[in-house]
């Protein structure tokens, strides 16, 4: 599956009802007397009645959970307008820092931010944009009263099936909320490169059953504890249908990654520790005699990088990394996205038609 990076994305869908069955009867073991015209109550009918009563109670409790989360978290979600895009953001601290997607801010240095406590937008300046993880931090020039930072969860504890709410500004409709579940975790997703540009691969993404709508990129994917578990950024598309959106398949950057990158940007003004594995090469996809993708040719080796230290050279063709077959530059990027700096993997490659292998200790993407 290929996933297209779409400005102004979102997330969500649900379902959970518990039923309590109650049974009753006459203590004597014989049926209770029934007066003329009175229907006899049986254990079966009592169970059905109790079940019907339990459904509204369970649904009402779930609805209360939703409303409490929305009331607590929605004030922390903002709308961001740049010259060429519209998206969402999440208030990160009480100093006016807001985290959003890099593709929301684009190449802009200044943007307009509308908070939940103000009708008129405020001016914010870009602190730093990190397209490699599609994250950016902007800072309000003036911090309004009532600005409420969001709470961020430990995304390592996010589980498949967990109910989540997505908050943002789909189609410019500020403070909108949708609902869904976590469909999968740990996904490696590659964006489609628009206009022949360079595609980007993101690792360890949270997949959600959300209906992704333009405007929610950079917003908040929130659990029922009211904590942000991810920042929605990607909507899947079906290449066989001309790039039409694939319903129910959306992706969010996990909250732990968001916190790590954002803290570095605030403290250092840049990202000094990406946490992403790198092989230390520049490569391209090569085709076999049948014009099928068959590996990644090493175009250039980074001096002192992981590949160079393991003896790989320009002209080598990488065909496998660990247990994963490598046929394209995209498959290589997705494999690396699932690994960590410092991991040691076996890399299979050919040199001059001869098959070789090397043990490579992965470096870190800068």
TAHULIN-V318203 format. One line per field, one symbol per residue. phi: phi as a letter, one per 30 degrees, with the letter a starting at -180 (. if undefined). psi: psi as a letter, one per 30 degrees, with the letter a starting at -180 (. if undefined). burial: I if it has 24 or more other ideal C-beta (glycine too) atoms within 12 Angstrom, else O. A space follows every 50 residues. Layout:
BEGIN
phi=???
psi=???
burial=???
END
This chain:
BEGIN
phi=.cccdcdicaaklbkabcbcccbbadddjcdddbdeicdddceddddddd dddddddddddddddeddddddcedccbccccdcabababdcadcjdbca dddddhcdcbbcbccdcbdcdcdbcddacbdebhbbbcbddbdddidcdd ccddddcdbdjddbccblbdhiddhcbbbabddabidcbcddddiidddb ccchdccbddddbekceidbcbdddicdcacebbbdbcddciideceibb bbdddddedddddddddciaccbdicdbcibcbbdccddciceblcddda cdeidddddcjdbejdcdbabiccdccbddddddddddcbejdcbdccac biicdbbbcccdcbdc
psi=kkkkjkkhlalllajjkkkkkkkllkffflkkkklkfkkkkleeeeeeee eeeeeeeeeeeeeeeeeeeeeeeeffklkkjleglkallkkelgggkkka kefefbgkfklkkjlfgkekllkkkkekkiffghklklkkekjlkgkjkl kkljfffkkkfkklkkkaikggjlhkkllaljellgkkkklkjkggaklk kklhlkklgkjkkkffkfakjklffgkkfljkfkkkljffgggkkjkgjl kkkkeeeeeeeeeeeeefgljfjfgkkkfhlkllkllafghkkgajkjek kkkfaeeeffgklkfljkfkjbfkkjflfeeeeeeeffllkfkklkkklk jhfkkllkjkjkakk.
burial=OIIIIIIIIIIIIIOOOOOOOOOOOOOOOOOOOOOOOOOOOOOOOOOOOO OOOOOOOOOOOOOOIIOOIIOIIIIIIIIIIIOOIIIIIIIIIOOIIIII IIIIIIOIOOIIIIIIOOOOOIIIIIIIIIIIIIIIIIIIOOIIOOIIII IIIOIOOIOOOIIIIIIIIIOOOIIIIIIIIIIIIIIIIIIIOOOOOOII IIIIIIIIIIIIIIIIIIIIIIIIOIIIIIIIIIIIIOOOOOOOIIOOII IIIIIIIIIIIIIIIIOOOOIOOIIIIIIIIOIOIIOOOOOOOOIIIIOO IIOOIIIIOIOIOOOIIIIIIIOIOIIIIIIIIIIIIIIOIOIOIOIIII OOOOOOOIOIIIIIIO
END
